[in-house]
Amino acid sequence: VTKIESPTFTQSSESTIAVSGTARAAASPDRAEMMMAIETRADTAREAQQQNADLSTKVIDAIKRSGVPQNNIETASFNLYPVYDYNAEGSQPRITGYTASHAVSVKTDDAEKASEVIDAAVNAGANRVDSIQFTLTDQRRDKVYRGVLGDATLDAEAKAKAIAETLQVKIKRVRSVTTDYVFTPVYMAVPEIAMKASDSSFVPANVDVSATVNVVYEIE
């Protein structure tokens, strides 16, 4: 959400004009961040954990073969818990097995490879894809931000000049400047992923980057 403020004019011993300039850019994402999981179930906790370790190794190896470096693959969480049978009336729940769940965070700086990475993981045994986030690398985000920041500054300057001309005053100098920006990655939740699972192809929307520059000018 971008804040929009109207220009203001203040008459005092040191008269000022306060304006807000805004700018916005839509940038194609160059990074994809995925959260997926490997779940296994067995009669004993040891078996569930061992099966999960073996399957996780296969999934991670497949992800690396798809072009993702090891340092972009991280364990987000690991859980091992009993599975209970609650169907027997009037009796205590009975443990029927154990489930091991290994959540893995995967990041690629080639957003177009997200489909390939997911296909590789699922084909190797990953049985849950929780989310995909399309975003910008730090370098690209900074570049886009500098561009919208410059445009927002020009917007503020143009507004100040228009006000000064209308009021027949002159701008002396800048008294203060503050900036703000909004960066909005594209997030795909589980239902969206499930809808596209037939072809595993993802065409994300652009990432929105907007900037606001608040400038106070002294006038005479």
N, C-alpha and C positions, 0 to 999 in steps of 0.2 A: 504494500500500500504506500503510495507516494503522497506526501503532504503537499497541499497546494495553498499558498498564502498570497493574499492580495497585497499589492504595493501600498505603502503608507507614507504620508508626508507629515513631518513634525516641525512646527514652528517654535523656536526657542532662541536663547542667546547664541547657540550654535545650531543652526537649522540643519536638518538631515533628511535624507530620503532613504527609506528602507524597502528593499525589493527582494523578491525570491525568483531565481531563475531555475528552470527545470529542463531536463533533457532525458531521453530514453532511447535505448538501443536494444534490438533483438539479435542475439548472437547464437549461431549454431553450436551446440555442445561438442566439446572435444574430450570429455571424460564420462565414463559410465561407472557407477558404483553399484554393485549387486550384493544382495544378501540371500544366501541359499543354505540349505541344510541337508545333512545325511542322517536318516533315521533308521535304526535297526531294532528288531525285537527278537528276544530269545527266552528260553526257559529260565536261564540264570543270569545274574548280573554280569558275571565274568564273560559268558558267551556273548551277551549283547554288546559289551564293551569291546571285545576282541573283533567281532564282526564289523562293528562300526569303525574301528581303527583300520581294518583291512580295506573296507569300502572307501573310507575317507582318503586313504593313500591313492587309490585308483582315481578318485574324482579330482584330487589335487594334481596328480600327474597329467590327467587329461586337460585340465585348465592350463597348466604350464605349456603343454604341447600346442594349445591354441594361440600361444603368444604372450601370455600374461607372466611377467617375472615373479619369482618366488616372493620378493619383498612386497608385492601387491596382493598377496593372499594371506589372510590372517584369520585365526580362530576368534570368533566373536563370543562364543559361549559353548560349553559342553555340559550336558545334563544326563544323569542316569537315574531313572525312577521306576518304581514298581507299577505294574498294571494290575488293577483290582477287578474282581468279579463281584458285582453288587446284586446279582439276580436272586440269590438264595434268600427267601423271606425269613425274617426272624433270626438270622445268623450274622456273624461278623463277616465283613468283606474278606474275600480270599484272594491272595496273590496268585495270578495266573502266568506271570512272566515279567520281563523287564524291558524297558525301552531306553536306548541310548540315542541322544540327539546331539549332533555336532553342527553348530551354525558357523558358516564361513563367510567372511567378507572378502569380496573380490573387486579390485579396481583396475580399470584399463584406461590408458590415456588415448585410446582410439575408440571413440564412442560407437563407430560403425561396426566394431567387432563384438558388440554386446550379444547379438544373436548367436554368433559363432561360439562364444564362450559359454553361454547358457546351454546350447545344444551339446557341447562337449561334456559339460558337467552332468547333464541329465542322462545322456547316453552311457556315461560311466557309472551312474548309480545315484546321483543326487535326486532325492524324491520330494524336495520342496524348494520353491523359489518364492521368497517372501516379498522382495521389493527390488526395484531398479530405480536408480536416480541418475538422470542425465544432467551434467553440470559442466563447469569450466575449470580447466587447470588454473593454478594460481597465476601463471604468466599471462594466459589469455584473458583472464578476468581483470587483471590489472591494466592490460592494454585497452580493453573495452571501457573500463571505468574511467581511465584518463581521457578517452574520447568524449564520453558523455559529460564528464566534469567540465571540459573545455566548452562544450556546447551550452551547458547550463550557465556558465559564467558569462558567455556572450549574450545569452537570453536575459540575464539580470542587468547587464550593462545597457542593452537596448531598451529595457523597460525604464531604467533610471533616466536615460537621455530623453525618452519620450515625455516623461513626467516633467523633467526640468525645462524642456522646450515649451510645454504647455503652460507651465507656471512662470515662464520667463525668468528663470534663475540659472545660475551656472554651477556645474559640479566642480568642487575644489579637489577633493581627494577621497580615498576610501578610508573610512574609520574602522570598520571591522568586517570580517568575513567568516562565516561558518558553513560547513558542508555536511551533507548527509547522503547516503545512497542505499538503495534497496537492490538486493541480488536474489533472484527467484529461480532456483533449480527446478527441473521438471521431474516430478515424482510419479512413478507408476506403481500402484498397489497391486495386491494379489488378484482381485477380480479382473483388472485390466490385462494382467499377464496371462491369466487363464483364457481370456477371450482370444488372445493372439497366439496361443500355444500351438495351433495347428501348423503354422509355418514358422514360428519363432522369429518373425521379422519385426523389428521395431523401428519406427520412423518418428523420433521424438520431436516435439515442438521446440521452438527456439527458447533460449534462456533470456529472461528479461533482466536488463540492468538499467536502473534509473538513478539520476543524481539530482540533488537540490542544492543550490548555492544561495545562501542568505547574505546579502551585502548591505551595509549601511554607508551611504555617501554623505559627506559634508558638502553643503551648498552655500552659495552667497548670492 
